[in-house]
Amino acid sequence: MEIAEKRQIREAIVSRTIGDRPLISYREFRNSPVPAGVKGYLAAAQLQAMNRMSGATAAGPAETTSGALVRKALLASLVADKQFSREEFIGEIGNAVEFLAGYLVTPQRSLLDMVFVKQSEVPVAAFLSALSLATEYRYLPVLLAEWIRRRNTPRVALEEVRRVLRSMDRRVVEKHTEEELVLLARPLFEFASFGEEGGTLRAPAADLRLFYEEKGLGRFWQGISAADGTGNRLIEFAFLKNPQQVAPSSVGPVADSPAVAEGDQKVEHGHHSSEQDRNHSGGNAQTSQPIRSSSPSLPDLSSMISSEERDLFVKRLFEHDGAFYSAIISSLNGISTWKEAALYLSQFYQTNDLDPFADHVVEFTDAIHRRYVHEGVS
């Protein structure tokens, strides 16, 4: 993305938020019509800053312990009350735009560059702290954090994470239709188009080419861009047909997969081919494979939540983002008590601006609670 394009986005965000005023509250900014990735980045950056001020570090592999979740919920409530000076706010917006201009185009490379900063390995706490800034393509950071939790080691290596990222994106590519793969680029389109008159969806052709090539979809990109040289026409058509869909419907598990440790080999463990998916799901290639629970004594949430409930939750709570839903369910599967699960849900609701007493949110909470009542676990 060119410097002039990033400046245009930054100026449009400032104009629609703080304008010419000297102060703006985080609550006001959160309710402003700006790209979701910018909001997520700013919230995560403030949580990081408060962590540093409090002398705390990000919880490592034990992220789901009650103490870590309580601390995160408390810090999130402090962020909600924050007031930004004009200089501080514009600086934070500049940082967010700069990060997103890279991450939305090449998420794998940007995550690795941000986390490792020319190091071959980093502490898990530093990895998770940096990962929190990536709030678009949400299945990536959520599943990476879950993979870290399952490893339960103090440090993480660059090449290991690179292999895991490739494995995750390979699963997305293998399990979804061409139209769903087109829709993968929606966050990039919405970010690049912010501030455009008339709300036109557009993205630089060079950025789109890099986005698809990173996922091993160079030929796919050549096909969708052949009509007009940019791919914008076909992608905009797909968006118009699917105004709410923002991500493919499912992502398989990444933990404990032999293919993850074998680099560029094809992912086969725990995953069917696209044709097998259709055979097992009555022709629907979007049906996800169950995500294994890391709490063997408890049932897998994927098997406890009906397909009708899942579709409702994905639509109402996850903004039609099935991959994000699957990642959250995977994380909850690893929690062994209702007390910790309730704290995790509270954090999730607060982070995603969900009213815990809204009908569909209560239904989701009840669905998760059934898992622990079923086994008599408190």
Stockholm file with secondary structure:
# STOCKHOLM 1.0

chainA/1-378         MEIAEKRQIREAIVSRTIGDRPLISYREFRNSPVPAGVKGYLAAAQLQAMNRMSGATAAGPAETTSGALVRKALLASLVADKQFSREEFIGEIGNAVEFLAGYLVTPQRSLLDMVFVKQSEVPVAAFLSALSLATEYRYLPVLLAEWIRRRNTPRVALEEVRRVLRSMDRRVVEKHTEEELVLLARPLFEFASFGEEGGTLRAPAADLRLFYEEKGLGRFWQGISAADGTGNRLIEFAFLKNPQQVAPSSVGPVADSPAVAEGDQKVEHGHHSSEQDRNHSGGNAQTSQPIRSSSPSLPDLSSMISSEERDLFVKRLFEHDGAFYSAIISSLNGISTWKEAALYLSQFYQTNDLDPFADHVVEFTDAIHRRYVHEGVS
#=GR chainA/1-378 SS CCHHHHHHHHHHHHHTTTTTCSEEEHHHHHTSSSCHHHHHHHHHHHHHHHHHHHTCCCCCTTTTSHHHHHHHHHHHHHHHTCEEEHHHHHHHHHHHHHHHHHHTTCHHHHHHHHHHTTCSEEEHHHHHHHHTTCCSSTHHHHHHHHHHHHHCCSEEEHHHHHHHHHHHHHHHHHHSCHHHHHHTTHHHHHHHTTTCGGGCCCCCHHHHHHHHHHTTCHHHHHHHHTTTSSSHHHHHHHHHHCSSCCSCSCCCCCTTCHHHHTTTSCCCTTCCCHHHHHHHTTTCTTCCCCCCCSCTTSCCHHHHSCHHHHHHHHHHTSTTCHHHHHHHHHHHHTCCSHHHHHHHHHHHHHHTTCCTTSHHHHHHHHHHHHHHHHHTCC
#=GC SS_cons         CCHHHHHHHHHHHHHTTTTTCSEEEHHHHHTSSSCHHHHHHHHHHHHHHHHHHHTCCCCCTTTTSHHHHHHHHHHHHHHHTCEEEHHHHHHHHHHHHHHHHHHTTCHHHHHHHHHHTTCSEEEHHHHHHHHTTCCSSTHHHHHHHHHHHHHCCSEEEHHHHHHHHHHHHHHHHHHSCHHHHHHTTHHHHHHHTTTCGGGCCCCCHHHHHHHHHHTTCHHHHHHHHTTTSSSHHHHHHHHHHCSSCCSCSCCCCCTTCHHHHTTTSCCCTTCCCHHHHHHHTTTCTTCCCCCCCSCTTSCCHHHHSCHHHHHHHHHHTSTTCHHHHHHHHHHHHTCCSHHHHHHHHHHHHHHTTCCTTSHHHHHHHHHHHHHHHHHTCC
//
